[in-house]
Amino acid sequence: MARAYIGTSGWVYAGWREHLYADAPLRRWLEIASRTFDALEINGSFYTQIKPATYERWRAESPASFKFAVKGHRFLTHYKLLMDCEHSVALLREQASGLGDKLAAVVWQMPSRFAINVPRLAAFVRALAGWPETRHAFELRHRSWFVPEVAAVLSDANMAVCMGDAPDFPMWREVTTDLVYVRLHGHTRKYASSYSVRNLERWADDARRWVAEGRDVHIYFDNDAEGHAVHNALTLRALVDGSPPPARRELTYSKHRASGSGRAAPSRRRSAARRAPTWNGRRSTART
């Protein structure tokens, strides 16, 4: 059955202690986050290669019904600009295979200055045909892509448009398949502003409609500063479920281990500094 998965983009943010982790050790943060949210977007995969063993560990530490989304490496999107990517796609596929059936989707973020190039998109989509065991979504940040021809390429390949909300690039609310992927970066201040309840109510209405249409919905909050992503995600989850939005409050961490199915209480914060681009670089939690 179709359902909505709501979570955050990344989970390793030191500032989230006052919102989610309290005094829990870093090694338990995924355990807590994966029992607080339905899914998490792995952001570090955009900046560096992550070892298969790390993906395997994340799979083991999360509940059985939990899902991950992986952000495609910027080497393919920002440096190769979708050209000659078959080998790199195969490499990322091999690494992320450690997530098994918990890998729900891969999101490919395009540079904001990268204007429409349908032949290049079509070639990249063909390369992704070699990774059929997961779904794919494209966050297109230049308005020139927002045309029926691009929608047709993605629809024919059963791939999704990623609806990205931010103050410095446009959002394409196009639905091309039975997957809807949404990234909420902060409506007025990128990575920093909180979403109002009224705004979240509109996203909740959309999510319920898409699920009723038989589409899986993934919504990830990337406004990690000041703990907004944690609280916005929990509020949206409640609104989609028809529950009262939770009050924002500071948490006290429990020394007892969370159960495999229960959700923890809210919490969170902001990410680490940005590193220079490299496909072989070390892991970074920074993001764009």
N, C-alpha and C positions, 0 to 999 in steps of 0.2 A: 504493500500500500504506500501511496505517496505520503510524505510527511515533511515538516519543516525542521531544519537543523539550524540552531542559532548559537553563535559563539563569538570568539574574538580572534583577531589576527595576531598570533603569537601569544605566549603566556609567561615568558621570562622577562619580567619588568620589575626591577627592585622597588619601584614606587607602589606596586600593588600590595605590598605587605599590609598597609593600613586599610586596604579594601578587601583583600581576599586571603592572603597567606599568613598574616600576623607573624608569629615567631616560628613558623614551620621551616625546616631546613630546605634549601634549594632542591635537594634530591626528591622532595615530596611535592613540588609545585605542580607537576603534571598530574599526579594522582589527585590533587585537590581540584585543579582546573577541569579535568576530564569528568569529575563528578559534580561539577557546578554547571557546566555547559553541555550541550548536545554534541558539539563538534568544535574543532579548533583548526585554524588555518596555520600551516607551518610556513613561517616567513623567512627563516634562515636559509631555506633552499634557494631563495632568489639571489643570495650573495655568495654562497659557497657550496661545495659538495658536502653532503652529509653521508656518513658511512652507513652501509646497510645494517650494521649491528645496532646503530643508534635508532634507526627506524624500527627495528625488531624490538628493541627495549621499550620504545614508546608504545608499540602495539601491546606488549605484555602488561604495561603499567596502567592501561586504560580499560574501562568496562567493555563488556562484550558487545554492547549495542552502539558503542561510541564510534564516531567517524572523524577522519582527518581530511583536510584539503591541503595540497602541496602547491606552493607558488613556484612556477617554472623559472629556471635560472635566467638571469639577465644577460648571460653570454649569448643566448639564442635570440632574445627579444631586443636588447639594446645595443649589442655589438655586431652580431651577425644580421640583425634586422630580418630574421626569418629565412635567411638564405642558407642552403646546404646544411641543414640541421639534423639529418637522419642519424648520424653517429651520436650527436649530443642528446637527442631525444632518447635513443636506446640506452645511453649511459644513465640518464636520470631515471628511466623506467627500471633499470636493473637495481639502482640504489634504493628507490622507493618501494620496491617489491616487498621489502621487509614489513611494510604495513599490512600486507595481505588484503583481506576483504574490508579492512577498515579505511582503505584509501577510497574516498568517494569521488574526488574530482581533482583536477589540476587546473589552476588559473594562470593564464598567460597575460601578463601586464605589458601593454605596448607603451613605448615612450610617447610623451605628450606632443613631441615635434614630428613624430612619424606619421606622415599623411598617407592616405589611401593608396594601396598597391594590391589590387585584387589578384594578379597572377602570383605574387609572392605569398599572399595569404593562402591561396589555393594549393600551392606547392607545400606549404607548411602543414596544412590540413592533411594532405596526402601522407606526409611523414608521420603524423600522429595516428594514422590508420594502423601503424605498427604497435600501438599501445591501446588496444581495444578494451582492456579489462577495467578501465576507469573512464570517467567522463572528463570533458575538457570545456573550459570557458575562456573567453577573450575579453579583457578589459581594454577597450579601444578609447584612447584619451584624446584623439584628434577628431573633430567634428566631421571631417571629410569622409570618415568611414561609415557614417550613419546613413546608408543608402540601401535600397532594396537588393542590389547586386551582392553586397556583402552579407546581408541577411540570408540570401539564398544559398551562398557558399556554406555558411554555417549550418543552416537548416538541412541541406542535403547531406551534410556529414554528421548530423545528429549532435551538433556542438552548440554551446550556449553563448549568448552575449552576457558579459559580466556588467551589471549596472553599478557603476562607481560614483558615489556621491562625494564631492569635495568642492571647495570654493574656487579652485584654479583650473579645473577642466570640466567639460560637459558630461552629462549622463545620457546614455542611450537606453531608454526603457523599451527595448525590443525583446520579445520572447520568441526564440527560434526552435525550441525543442522542449522535451519534458523535464528539463533541468533549468531552474532559475537560480542564478548566482548573483549575490549582492554584496558589495563591499562599501561600508559606511565609514568614511575617513574623517568625518566632522563636517557639518554643513556650512559653518561660517568661519571656523578656524581649523585648518587642516591638522589632523591628529590631536586636536586640543579641545574643540568645543563639544559640549554635551547636546544630545538630541532631546527636544522637548517631548513631553508625553503626547501632545497632539500630533507631532511629527511621527512618533513611534506608532500611534494608533493607525495612521494611514498605511505604514508599512505592514502592520498586523492585518489590516483589511486585505491588502494585496496578497500577503502570504496565505491567508485562509482561502482566498479565491483561487490562487495558483494550485494549492493542494487539492481543492475541490475539483479542479480541472485535470487532476492526475499527475501533477508535476512535483518532483522533489525540489525543495527550496532550501538553499544555503544562504544564510545571512551572517556576515562577519563584521564586527565592529573593530575599526582600526584607529579609533580616537582614544589611544591608550593613556594620554596625559591625564593626570589628576584623577585617575580611576574611572573615567567616564565610560570606557568600553565595557567594563565589568557590569556596571549598574544599568547601562542602556541595554545590554544583552539580556540581563535578568528581567528587566521591565518588559522588553519586547516578548520574551518567552511567556510571561504571565498574560500579556495582552492577547497573544495568539491562542493561548489555552483558555482564555475567558476568565482568568483569575485577577484579583486586585493587584495592581503594581506594587512590588515590595518597597518599603520605605528604605531610603538610603541611610546606611548606618555603618559604623566601624564594627569590625568583627573581633571576636576572641577565638583564637585557634584552639581546637580540641586535640588533646593528646591521643585520643582514640582514633584508630585508622578508619577512614571512610569506607562504607560498604561498596560493593561493586555496582549497585544500581542507584543508590541514593544521590541526591544533589547536595552539594555543600552550600553554605551561605555565600553572599557576594564578597568581592574584594579585588584590588589591583593598582597598576601604574605605568611609568614610561620606560622607553627602551634605551639601549646602549648607543654609543657613538658610531658613526658611519665609517666604513672602511673603504679603501680604494678598490675599484672593481677588479676582480680576477676570478676566472672559472676555477682555479686551483687554490683560491684563498682560504683562509681559516674562517670559521663560522662567525657571523655577525648577526646581532638581533636588530640592527638598524633597518629602516625600510623607506621606500618612496611611495 
